[in-house]
């Protein structure tokens, strides 16, 4: 990996107090996101051919997460999802879908997709969430610590990606079209908040860390 010059501003500040607040709020937010909304006619399509995936492609257990990179609850639950996808990498496949709900959601998701084109989707997702308190506007309505696009390009540099190729991909409208398609799929599935999880096609009612862990453990055991 290349050594990159130190940026003027460090967008990778640890979540700190903001992260603690987000973790404390996760239970309530997950509960709200897990409440089923009305599904549109035609039936939901939870997995698309080009959806980012992690794990065994032949696994009988499939976990789909509709997420928003600018969502604090998504950032709070991200470490747990990471633990579970690694723990069950042979028995489960994780599929990521997007449900943009904030001003910079589409750009952030596009950045994740652009990094994925260079083989660093999951590593880049980690940076997006770790740096969220810096590039996402604060609740008081003030400006972010660093402009989102500037932060996203810096993250690409931190991972040793080809920055020029990354920026070209970031500006490609194909990613925005993909995010919009995912949003429509989420609507058809009745998902109205993030994160929303589906396990083997069934929507999970997740109100705690233990709920998600135990649901996956039961599904894996049943699939054996």
VEXZABA-737044 format. One record per residue: residue number from 1; x, y, z of N, C-alpha, C in turn. Coordinates in steps of 0.02 Angstrom, whole numbers. Atoms other than C-alpha are relative to their C-alpha. Layout:
// residues N
+-----+--------+--------+--------+--------+--------+--------+--------+--------+--------+
| seq |   n_xx |   n_yy |   n_zz |  ca_xx |  ca_yy |  ca_zz |   c_xx |   c_yy |   c_zz |
+-----+--------+--------+--------+--------+--------+--------+--------+--------+--------+
| NUM |      X |      Y |      Z |      X |      Y |      Z |      X |      Y |      Z |
...
+-----+--------+--------+--------+--------+--------+--------+--------+--------+--------+
***
This chain:
// residues 224
+-----+--------+--------+--------+--------+--------+--------+--------+--------+--------+
| seq |   n_xx |   n_yy |   n_zz |  ca_xx |  ca_yy |  ca_zz |   c_xx |   c_yy |   c_zz |
+-----+--------+--------+--------+--------+--------+--------+--------+--------+--------+
|   1 |     43 |    -60 |      0 |      0 |      0 |      0 |     44 |     62 |      0 |
|   2 |    -38 |    -60 |      4 |     64 |    171 |    -41 |     -5 |     41 |     63 |
|   3 |      2 |    -46 |    -56 |    109 |    295 |     93 |    -25 |     67 |    -25 |
|   4 |     31 |    -61 |     23 |     -1 |    447 |     73 |     18 |     58 |     45 |
|   5 |    -15 |    -58 |    -41 |     39 |    623 |    132 |    -55 |     13 |     50 |
|   6 |     48 |    -14 |    -53 |    -45 |    675 |    292 |    -47 |     56 |    -22 |
|   7 |     46 |    -52 |     22 |   -205 |    772 |    250 |     -2 |     58 |     49 |
|   8 |      5 |    -58 |    -44 |   -237 |    945 |    319 |    -49 |    -13 |     56 |
|   9 |     49 |     18 |    -51 |   -388 |    879 |    410 |     -5 |    -76 |      2 |
|  10 |      4 |     73 |     -7 |   -405 |    703 |    477 |    -73 |    -20 |      4 |
|  11 |     71 |     20 |     -1 |   -576 |    633 |    429 |    -13 |    -65 |     35 |
|  12 |      8 |     65 |    -31 |   -544 |    472 |    523 |      1 |      4 |     76 |
|  13 |      5 |     -6 |    -72 |   -578 |    534 |    699 |    -43 |    -56 |     26 |
|  14 |     39 |     54 |    -30 |   -640 |    396 |    812 |    -69 |     28 |     20 |
|  15 |     69 |    -23 |    -11 |   -828 |    404 |    839 |     -9 |     37 |     65 |
|  16 |      1 |    -38 |    -63 |   -801 |    460 |   1019 |    -70 |      8 |     29 |
|  17 |     64 |    -13 |    -32 |   -948 |    542 |   1103 |    -58 |    -11 |    -48 |
|  18 |     53 |     10 |     49 |  -1050 |    541 |    943 |    -15 |    -73 |     -8 |
|  19 |     10 |     72 |      7 |  -1021 |    355 |    928 |    -36 |    -29 |     59 |
|  20 |     33 |     25 |    -60 |  -1074 |    324 |   1107 |    -75 |     16 |     -3 |
|  21 |     70 |    -19 |      6 |  -1234 |    420 |   1078 |    -35 |    -43 |    -52 |
|  22 |     30 |     41 |     52 |  -1265 |    324 |    918 |    -12 |    -71 |     24 |
|  23 |      9 |     67 |    -25 |  -1239 |    158 |   1005 |    -59 |     -3 |     48 |
|  24 |     55 |     -1 |    -47 |  -1359 |    206 |   1144 |    -67 |      8 |    -36 |
|  25 |     63 |    -11 |     37 |  -1487 |    259 |   1014 |    -17 |    -58 |    -46 |
|  26 |     10 |     53 |     50 |  -1467 |    103 |    908 |    -60 |    -43 |     16 |
|  27 |     56 |     45 |    -17 |  -1592 |     -2 |   1004 |    -66 |     30 |    -21 |
|  28 |     63 |    -32 |     19 |  -1731 |    124 |    979 |     -7 |      6 |    -75 |
|  29 |      3 |    -10 |     73 |  -1687 |    159 |    798 |    -11 |    -66 |    -36 |
|  30 |      9 |     66 |     31 |  -1671 |    -25 |    753 |    -71 |    -24 |      9 |
|  31 |     68 |     21 |    -12 |  -1840 |    -56 |    832 |    -48 |     34 |    -49 |
|  32 |     42 |    -36 |     47 |  -1919 |     79 |    725 |     11 |    -25 |    -71 |
|  33 |    -15 |     22 |     68 |  -1830 |     21 |    567 |    -27 |    -69 |    -13 |
|  34 |     21 |     68 |      9 |  -1886 |   -157 |    597 |    -76 |     -8 |     -4 |
|  35 |     72 |      5 |      5 |  -2070 |   -116 |    602 |    -21 |     -4 |    -73 |
|  36 |     16 |      8 |     70 |  -2143 |   -180 |    440 |    -46 |     54 |    -26 |
|  37 |     42 |    -48 |     34 |  -2214 |    -51 |    322 |    -40 |    -35 |    -53 |
|  38 |     39 |     32 |     52 |  -2339 |    -84 |    184 |     42 |    -15 |    -61 |
|  39 |    -38 |     19 |     59 |  -2258 |   -181 |     42 |    -41 |     15 |    -62 |
|  40 |     35 |    -17 |     62 |  -2300 |   -122 |   -133 |    -15 |    -64 |    -38 |
|  41 |     19 |     58 |     40 |  -2382 |   -238 |   -257 |     57 |    -20 |    -47 |
|  42 |    -52 |     23 |     45 |  -2272 |   -344 |   -369 |     53 |    -40 |     35 |
|  43 |    -48 |     39 |    -37 |  -2167 |   -419 |   -231 |     69 |     31 |      1 |
|  44 |    -66 |    -31 |     -6 |  -1998 |   -358 |   -166 |     54 |    -44 |    -30 |
|  45 |    -60 |     36 |     23 |  -1832 |   -407 |   -245 |     56 |     20 |     48 |
|  46 |    -47 |    -15 |    -53 |  -1712 |   -417 |   -100 |     73 |     -3 |    -22 |
|  47 |    -69 |      8 |     23 |  -1556 |   -469 |   -195 |      4 |     13 |    -75 |
|  48 |    -12 |    -14 |     70 |  -1493 |   -401 |   -359 |     68 |    -30 |    -20 |
|  49 |    -61 |     32 |     23 |  -1356 |   -476 |   -466 |     62 |     40 |     16 |
|  50 |    -58 |    -42 |    -12 |  -1241 |   -327 |   -439 |      5 |     25 |     72 |
|  51 |     -3 |    -21 |    -70 |  -1272 |   -309 |   -251 |     65 |    -23 |     32 |
|  52 |    -61 |     21 |    -35 |  -1113 |   -309 |   -144 |    -15 |    -59 |     46 |
|  53 |     10 |     60 |    -39 |  -1093 |   -478 |    -59 |     63 |    -20 |     35 |
|  54 |    -57 |     26 |    -39 |   -982 |   -555 |     72 |    -19 |    -69 |     26 |
|  55 |     13 |     67 |    -27 |   -968 |   -738 |    119 |     -7 |    -52 |    -54 |
|  56 |      6 |     57 |     44 |  -1010 |   -903 |     40 |    -58 |     10 |    -49 |
|  57 |     54 |    -11 |     48 |  -1107 |   -878 |   -123 |    -50 |    -58 |     -3 |
|  58 |     45 |     57 |     -1 |  -1183 |  -1051 |   -100 |    -34 |    -12 |     67 |
|  59 |     28 |      8 |    -67 |  -1238 |  -1024 |     79 |    -75 |     -2 |     -1 |
|  60 |     73 |      4 |     -5 |  -1414 |  -1070 |    129 |    -29 |     57 |     42 |
|  61 |     21 |    -56 |    -41 |  -1420 |   -921 |    247 |     22 |     65 |    -34 |
|  62 |    -14 |    -64 |     34 |  -1433 |   -749 |    165 |    -27 |     57 |     42 |
|  63 |     19 |    -59 |    -39 |  -1435 |   -589 |    267 |      4 |     61 |    -45 |
|  64 |      2 |    -61 |     41 |  -1488 |   -432 |    172 |     -7 |     60 |     47 |
|  65 |      4 |    -61 |    -39 |  -1456 |   -262 |    249 |    -13 |     59 |    -46 |
|  66 |     11 |    -64 |     32 |  -1536 |   -104 |    183 |     30 |     53 |     45 |
|  67 |    -37 |    -48 |    -41 |  -1420 |     33 |    243 |      5 |     68 |    -33 |
|  68 |    -13 |    -68 |     22 |  -1381 |    217 |    229 |     67 |     20 |     30 |
|  69 |    -65 |    -17 |    -28 |  -1197 |    267 |    247 |      1 |     61 |     45 |
|  70 |      3 |    -60 |    -42 |  -1250 |    431 |    329 |    -43 |    -11 |     62 |
|  71 |     43 |     16 |    -56 |  -1363 |    344 |    456 |     42 |    -17 |     62 |
|  72 |    -38 |     13 |    -61 |  -1295 |    348 |    635 |    -12 |    -70 |     28 |
|  73 |     15 |     68 |    -25 |  -1383 |    187 |    683 |     36 |    -52 |    -42 |
|  74 |    -38 |     46 |     43 |  -1304 |    101 |    532 |     74 |     -1 |     21 |
|  75 |    -69 |     -3 |    -22 |  -1134 |    162 |    590 |      9 |    -37 |     67 |
|  76 |     -5 |     33 |    -65 |  -1169 |     98 |    766 |     -4 |    -76 |     -5 |
|  77 |      8 |     73 |      7 |  -1221 |    -76 |    708 |     52 |    -30 |    -47 |
|  78 |    -48 |     25 |     49 |  -1086 |    -89 |    574 |     53 |    -47 |     30 |
|  79 |    -49 |     47 |    -28 |   -954 |   -167 |    690 |    -29 |    -69 |     15 |
|  80 |     32 |     64 |    -13 |  -1077 |   -302 |    741 |    -12 |    -39 |    -64 |
|  81 |     10 |     34 |     64 |  -1123 |   -340 |    561 |     66 |    -27 |    -26 |
|  82 |    -66 |     22 |     21 |   -937 |   -351 |    525 |     21 |    -64 |     37 |
|  83 |    -16 |     59 |    -39 |   -912 |   -475 |    666 |    -38 |    -61 |    -25 |
|  84 |     42 |     56 |     20 |  -1056 |   -583 |    608 |     17 |    -25 |    -70 |
|  85 |    -16 |     21 |     68 |  -1008 |   -584 |    424 |     66 |    -39 |     -1 |
|  86 |    -63 |     38 |     -4 |   -833 |   -643 |    470 |     -9 |    -66 |     36 |
|  87 |     11 |     61 |    -39 |   -892 |   -769 |    599 |    -35 |    -54 |    -42 |
|  88 |     40 |     49 |     38 |  -1015 |   -850 |    479 |     15 |      4 |    -75 |
|  89 |    -17 |    -10 |     70 |   -922 |   -820 |    316 |     -9 |    -63 |    -42 |
|  90 |      9 |     63 |     37 |   -937 |  -1004 |    268 |    -74 |    -21 |     -1 |
|  91 |     70 |     22 |     -5 |  -1119 |  -1026 |    322 |    -51 |     52 |    -23 |
|  92 |     47 |    -54 |     15 |  -1194 |   -858 |    272 |     28 |     46 |    -53 |
|  93 |    -20 |    -53 |     47 |  -1191 |   -729 |    135 |    -35 |     65 |     20 |
|  94 |     27 |    -67 |    -14 |  -1214 |   -544 |    176 |     -8 |     38 |    -65 |
|  95 |     15 |    -39 |     60 |  -1295 |   -437 |     41 |    -18 |     71 |     22 |
|  96 |     12 |    -70 |    -16 |  -1292 |   -247 |     49 |    -45 |     32 |    -52 |
|  97 |     44 |    -42 |     42 |  -1432 |   -139 |    -21 |     -1 |     70 |     30 |
|  98 |     -1 |    -70 |    -23 |  -1449 |     50 |     -8 |    -71 |     27 |      8 |
|  99 |     62 |    -36 |    -11 |  -1591 |    152 |     63 |     19 |     71 |     22 |
| 100 |    -24 |    -68 |    -15 |  -1538 |    336 |     52 |    -53 |     43 |     34 |
| 101 |     47 |    -41 |    -39 |  -1620 |    448 |    181 |     29 |     68 |     19 |
| 102 |    -32 |    -62 |    -19 |  -1497 |    592 |    201 |     30 |     36 |    -61 |
| 103 |    -23 |    -42 |     55 |  -1421 |    730 |     96 |     60 |    -29 |    -37 |
| 104 |    -61 |     26 |     31 |  -1255 |    642 |     64 |      0 |    -75 |    -10 |
| 105 |      4 |     73 |      2 |  -1317 |    463 |     61 |     19 |    -28 |    -68 |
| 106 |    -13 |     26 |     67 |  -1310 |    440 |   -127 |     75 |      7 |    -17 |
| 107 |    -71 |    -10 |     13 |  -1135 |    515 |   -141 |     43 |    -50 |     39 |
| 108 |    -38 |     47 |    -42 |  -1072 |    406 |      3 |     -6 |    -71 |    -27 |
| 109 |      9 |     67 |     29 |  -1147 |    249 |    -73 |     38 |     -6 |    -66 |
| 110 |    -38 |      0 |     63 |  -1071 |    296 |   -241 |     74 |     -9 |     13 |
| 111 |    -70 |      8 |    -18 |   -902 |    311 |   -156 |     16 |    -72 |     19 |
| 112 |     -9 |     70 |    -17 |   -922 |    137 |    -83 |      3 |    -43 |    -62 |
| 113 |      0 |     39 |     63 |   -964 |     69 |   -255 |     64 |     13 |    -40 |
| 114 |    -61 |    -16 |     37 |   -816 |    159 |   -333 |     60 |    -36 |     30 |
| 115 |    -54 |     37 |    -32 |   -700 |     82 |   -204 |     -6 |    -75 |    -15 |
| 116 |     11 |     70 |     15 |   -779 |    -86 |   -238 |     27 |    -19 |    -68 |
| 117 |    -26 |     14 |     67 |   -727 |    -73 |   -420 |     75 |    -12 |      2 |
| 118 |    -72 |     13 |     -9 |   -547 |    -74 |   -356 |     13 |    -52 |     54 |
| 119 |     -8 |     56 |    -46 |   -578 |   -221 |   -239 |      4 |     18 |     73 |
| 120 |     -6 |    -22 |    -70 |   -592 |   -122 |    -77 |    -68 |     22 |     28 |
| 121 |     66 |    -21 |    -23 |   -779 |   -112 |    -46 |     -6 |     -2 |     76 |
| 122 |     12 |      9 |    -72 |   -780 |   -179 |    132 |     47 |     43 |     42 |
| 123 |    -47 |    -43 |    -36 |   -624 |    -87 |    188 |    -23 |     73 |     -4 |
| 124 |     24 |    -69 |      8 |   -696 |     74 |    118 |    -62 |     13 |     41 |
| 125 |     60 |     -8 |    -41 |   -862 |     46 |    205 |     20 |     13 |     73 |
| 126 |    -24 |    -11 |    -69 |   -766 |     36 |    370 |     20 |     73 |      9 |
| 127 |    -23 |    -69 |     -6 |   -687 |    206 |    335 |    -59 |     49 |     -4 |
| 128 |     59 |    -43 |      6 |   -853 |    284 |    283 |    -34 |      7 |     68 |
| 129 |     35 |     -2 |    -64 |   -931 |    238 |    449 |     43 |     30 |     55 |
| 130 |    -45 |    -28 |    -51 |   -779 |    280 |    555 |      4 |     76 |     -6 |
| 131 |     -5 |    -72 |     11 |   -769 |    452 |    476 |    -65 |     37 |     -2 |
| 132 |     66 |    -31 |      7 |   -956 |    485 |    476 |     -8 |     64 |     42 |
| 133 |      8 |    -62 |    -40 |   -947 |    613 |    620 |     35 |     61 |    -31 |
| 134 |    -37 |    -56 |     31 |   -828 |    717 |    513 |    -32 |     26 |    -64 |
| 135 |     27 |    -22 |     64 |   -912 |    719 |    342 |    -75 |     11 |      0 |
| 136 |     73 |    -10 |     -4 |  -1095 |    711 |    395 |    -15 |     64 |     38 |
| 137 |     18 |    -62 |    -35 |  -1175 |    877 |    444 |    -23 |    -15 |     71 |
| 138 |     21 |     10 |    -69 |  -1201 |    894 |    633 |    -75 |     14 |      8 |
| 139 |     71 |     -9 |    -12 |  -1374 |    895 |    709 |    -21 |     73 |      9 |
| 140 |     18 |    -71 |    -10 |  -1364 |   1081 |    745 |     -7 |     38 |    -65 |
| 141 |      9 |    -33 |     65 |  -1371 |   1117 |    559 |     61 |     33 |    -26 |
| 142 |    -62 |    -30 |     23 |  -1193 |   1178 |    546 |     34 |    -40 |    -54 |
| 143 |    -36 |     37 |     53 |  -1068 |   1126 |    413 |     39 |    -58 |     29 |
| 144 |    -41 |     55 |    -23 |   -973 |    962 |    425 |     72 |     22 |     11 |
| 145 |    -70 |    -16 |    -12 |   -793 |    960 |    483 |     41 |     -1 |    -65 |
| 146 |    -34 |      5 |     65 |   -739 |    913 |    307 |    -53 |    -14 |    -53 |
| 147 |     48 |     10 |     53 |   -832 |    918 |    143 |     -4 |    -74 |    -18 |
| 148 |      7 |     71 |     13 |   -903 |    745 |    104 |     44 |    -26 |    -58 |
| 149 |    -39 |     24 |     57 |   -823 |    729 |    -68 |     75 |      0 |     16 |
| 150 |    -71 |     -3 |    -18 |   -654 |    783 |     -1 |     19 |    -58 |     45 |
| 151 |    -13 |     57 |    -45 |   -666 |    654 |    137 |      1 |    -66 |    -38 |
| 152 |      5 |     64 |     35 |   -717 |    516 |     18 |     62 |    -11 |    -45 |
| 153 |    -60 |      7 |     41 |   -570 |    551 |    -98 |     61 |    -15 |     44 |
| 154 |    -54 |     14 |    -46 |   -452 |    552 |     51 |     -1 |    -73 |     22 |
| 155 |      5 |     70 |    -20 |   -517 |    382 |    106 |     28 |    -45 |    -55 |
| 156 |    -27 |     39 |     56 |   -475 |    315 |    -67 |     76 |      1 |      2 |
| 157 |    -73 |     -5 |     -6 |   -298 |    378 |    -42 |     27 |    -41 |     57 |
| 158 |    -22 |     39 |    -58 |   -285 |    298 |    129 |      4 |    -74 |    -16 |
| 159 |      1 |     70 |     19 |   -325 |    130 |     49 |     46 |    -16 |    -59 |
| 160 |    -46 |     11 |     55 |   -199 |    154 |    -90 |    -35 |     -8 |    -67 |
| 161 |     36 |      6 |     63 |   -331 |    164 |   -226 |     26 |     50 |    -51 |
| 162 |    -15 |    -47 |     53 |   -304 |    247 |   -393 |    -50 |     58 |      6 |
| 163 |     45 |    -56 |    -15 |   -375 |    418 |   -350 |    -36 |     26 |    -62 |
| 164 |     30 |    -26 |     61 |   -405 |    474 |   -528 |    -57 |    -46 |    -22 |
| 165 |     52 |     48 |     19 |   -501 |    315 |   -568 |    -58 |      1 |     49 |
| 166 |     52 |     -4 |    -51 |   -594 |    329 |   -405 |    -46 |     60 |    -12 |
| 167 |     40 |    -60 |     10 |   -651 |    507 |   -441 |    -42 |     -5 |    -64 |
| 168 |     39 |      9 |     61 |   -705 |    462 |   -617 |    -61 |    -44 |     14 |
| 169 |     55 |     45 |    -17 |   -809 |    320 |   -548 |    -50 |     34 |     46 |
| 170 |     44 |    -35 |    -47 |   -877 |    429 |   -408 |    -49 |     45 |    -36 |
| 171 |     42 |    -46 |     38 |   -947 |    548 |   -538 |    -44 |    -36 |    -51 |
| 172 |     39 |     37 |     49 |  -1022 |    410 |   -644 |    -73 |     -7 |     25 |
| 173 |     70 |      3 |    -23 |  -1214 |    423 |   -634 |    -27 |    -71 |      7 |
| 174 |     25 |     69 |     -7 |  -1229 |    233 |   -642 |     -9 |    -19 |     73 |
| 175 |      7 |     16 |    -71 |  -1203 |    225 |   -454 |    -64 |     30 |     29 |
| 176 |     62 |    -31 |    -24 |  -1343 |    348 |   -419 |    -61 |    -38 |    -24 |
| 177 |     56 |     39 |     26 |  -1457 |    246 |   -531 |     -7 |    -65 |     39 |
| 178 |      3 |     62 |    -39 |  -1412 |     89 |   -434 |    -30 |     13 |     70 |
| 179 |     27 |    -17 |    -67 |  -1448 |    174 |   -267 |    -75 |     13 |     -4 |
| 180 |     71 |    -13 |      8 |  -1615 |    235 |   -332 |    -39 |    -65 |    -11 |
| 181 |     33 |     65 |     10 |  -1659 |     59 |   -391 |     -7 |    -36 |     67 |
| 182 |      3 |     32 |    -66 |  -1616 |     -6 |   -217 |    -53 |     33 |     43 |
| 183 |     51 |    -35 |    -39 |  -1725 |    128 |   -139 |    -70 |    -24 |    -18 |
| 184 |     65 |     24 |     23 |  -1870 |     71 |   -244 |    -13 |    -71 |     23 |
| 185 |      7 |     68 |    -25 |  -1838 |   -110 |   -197 |    -16 |      0 |     75 |
| 186 |     13 |     -6 |    -72 |  -1835 |    -59 |    -14 |    -73 |     20 |     12 |
| 187 |     70 |    -22 |     -7 |  -2002 |     29 |    -35 |    -47 |    -58 |    -13 |
| 188 |     42 |     57 |     15 |  -2077 |   -126 |   -114 |      2 |    -52 |     56 |
| 189 |     -7 |     48 |    -54 |  -2011 |   -230 |     30 |    -30 |     26 |     66 |
| 190 |     29 |    -29 |    -60 |  -2091 |   -111 |    156 |     51 |     28 |     48 |
| 191 |    -52 |    -28 |    -42 |  -1926 |    -47 |    224 |     -4 |     76 |     -3 |
| 192 |      6 |    -73 |     -2 |  -1942 |    134 |    281 |     56 |     33 |     40 |
| 193 |    -54 |    -27 |    -40 |  -1792 |    155 |    396 |     62 |    -43 |     -7 |
| 194 |    -63 |     37 |      3 |  -1612 |    100 |    413 |     32 |     -6 |     69 |
| 195 |     -6 |     59 |     44 |  -1539 |    -19 |    451 |    -61 |    -45 |      5 |
| 196 |     54 |     49 |      1 |  -1671 |   -145 |    399 |     30 |    -66 |    -26 |
| 197 |    -29 |     65 |     17 |  -1625 |   -330 |    392 |    -54 |    -50 |    -21 |
| 198 |     41 |     56 |     21 |  -1701 |   -476 |    299 |     44 |    -63 |      4 |
| 199 |    -37 |     63 |     -6 |  -1646 |   -654 |    340 |    -38 |    -54 |    -36 |
| 200 |     32 |     50 |     43 |  -1685 |   -784 |    208 |    -69 |     23 |    -23 |
| 201 |     61 |    -27 |     27 |  -1820 |   -670 |    141 |    -49 |     27 |     51 |
| 202 |     46 |    -22 |    -53 |  -1903 |   -635 |    308 |     30 |     61 |     36 |
| 203 |    -23 |    -60 |    -34 |  -1893 |   -464 |    388 |     11 |    -14 |     74 |
| 204 |    -17 |     11 |    -70 |  -1807 |   -467 |    557 |    -26 |     57 |     43 |
| 205 |     18 |    -50 |    -51 |  -1875 |   -379 |    709 |     60 |      5 |     47 |
| 206 |    -63 |     -7 |    -37 |  -1710 |   -317 |    781 |     -5 |     58 |     49 |
| 207 |      3 |    -53 |    -51 |  -1716 |   -222 |    944 |     63 |      2 |     43 |
| 208 |    -62 |      2 |    -38 |  -1546 |   -269 |   1014 |     52 |    -39 |    -39 |
| 209 |    -55 |     39 |     28 |  -1378 |   -342 |    971 |    -15 |    -74 |      3 |
| 210 |     15 |     71 |    -10 |  -1434 |   -508 |   1041 |    -52 |    -26 |    -49 |
| 211 |     51 |     21 |     48 |  -1585 |   -512 |    925 |     31 |    -20 |    -67 |
| 212 |    -31 |     14 |     64 |  -1477 |   -506 |    770 |     46 |    -61 |      5 |
| 213 |    -46 |     56 |     -9 |  -1347 |   -627 |    837 |    -38 |    -66 |      5 |
| 214 |     37 |     63 |    -10 |  -1475 |   -757 |    893 |    -38 |    -21 |    -63 |
| 215 |     37 |     16 |     61 |  -1577 |   -745 |    732 |     46 |    -34 |    -51 |
| 216 |    -46 |     29 |     47 |  -1424 |   -782 |    626 |     24 |    -68 |     24 |
| 217 |    -22 |     64 |    -27 |  -1364 |   -920 |    742 |    -53 |    -55 |    -10 |
| 218 |     53 |     49 |     10 |  -1533 |  -1006 |    732 |     -6 |    -20 |    -74 |
| 219 |      5 |     15 |     72 |  -1538 |   -992 |    542 |     58 |    -44 |    -23 |
| 220 |    -57 |     41 |     18 |  -1363 |  -1064 |    527 |     -8 |    -71 |     25 |
| 221 |     10 |     66 |    -28 |  -1404 |  -1207 |    642 |    -54 |    -39 |    -39 |
| 222 |     54 |     33 |     36 |  -1565 |  -1245 |    548 |     22 |    -21 |    -69 |
| 223 |    -22 |     15 |     67 |  -1472 |  -1246 |    382 |     49 |    -59 |     -2 |
| 224 |    -49 |     55 |     -2 |  -1349 |  -1380 |    439 |    -32 |    -68 |    -11 |
+-----+--------+--------+--------+--------+--------+--------+--------+--------+--------+
***
